[in-house]
Amino acid sequence: MNRLLGTALAALLAAAPALASEVKIALNGVNDPETNAEAAFISGFEAALEGTEFTVSVFPSDTLGSERERFDQVAQGLLEVNLATASTPYGMSPIMRGIALPFLFETPEELDRVLAETDLMELMNEPLSPNGIRLAGVTYIGMPLGFHTRDRAVTRMEHLQGLRFRALNAEQLAYIEALGAAGTIVAWAEVANAIQTGIADGYLNPPNSAIRTGHTEFLRNFTQADITPSTRIVLISEDWYDMLSTEEQAQIDAAIEAGLAANRAWIDDWAGIVEERHRAAGVTLSELEPGERDKMVAATRPTWDDVMEPEHLQAYLDALDVVRN
């Protein structure tokens, strides 16, 4: 979306006679809970608000602008809830980079425990709250990240040499290169063209990504490597939330919890059918050979120090000690 159109939409949101009970929620994707885990969050969120004074308005597929534009709208109080990519707040809250460190969390459930049982989310919110934004939770778009490739199945780390992967951001690019592959940052809207024209040979995403987008037509291999949980985040407007009554805040808190539970249930359901869907699409499913994931862990470990401030990385390691011991 161009800047002029994004500005116009923001002005429209500001000028519209907002309903006191309206909750606008935006996402990057279709609002279809059958195919989209974030839409499942919205379904659970909305259902929990039935019988209250709140009404939910959903804005799918970047209709309110880009990730950065929606982030700014939350900060300005123009948008109440935004389902965002986890990297969007990195500049404001650098500690959030730890969510996507390769091979840091053994499972998504471990990340959930860290967020629930330690003060890590508080630390993430410290620089966000004064700017009108609150991190309210982490959603998942699928199972943990693995290797989607066009022509070559990956079962050993050496198979990554000579491949070029689409990278989401500089942090992911760093660990792609640490694994011995090349990388190129490509916007998601351009990924299909990049792979079909040879700019990239694949990407690191959860297994359902290629199925959901139809990329299985040209990404013919998938290897589950459990690189990192497939996270996105729930951001809410701090100014809007602060203006709610205590009862209304409790209703929104409960709706967020219901949305997160619906998102996890969606992931559990999908995990049972994703292999079947891949095979039906003609995708070759591979596993890493014994010891190969350990090699990848060792190769990418130095990138943690490159990406994170020492005190921020230590906060994650301390939080993991709490849940593992």
Buried (B, 14 or more C-beta within 10 A) or exposed (E): EEEEEBEEBBEEBEEEEBEEEBBBBBBBBBBEBEBBBBBBBBBBBBEBBEEBEBEBEBBBEBEBBBBEBBBBBBBBBBBBBBBBBBBBBBEBBBBBBBBBBBBBBEEBEBBBBBBEEBEBBEBBBEBBBEBBBBBBBBBBBBBBBBBBBBEBBBBBBEBBEEBBBBBBBEBBBBBBBBBBBBBEEBEBEEBBEBBEEEBBBBBBBBBBBBBBBEBBEBBBBBBBBBBBBBBBBBBBBBBBBEEBEEEBEEBBEBBBBBBBBBBBEBBEEBEEEBBEBBEEBEBEBBBBEEEBBEBBEEBBBEBBEEBBEEEBBEBBEEBBEEBEE
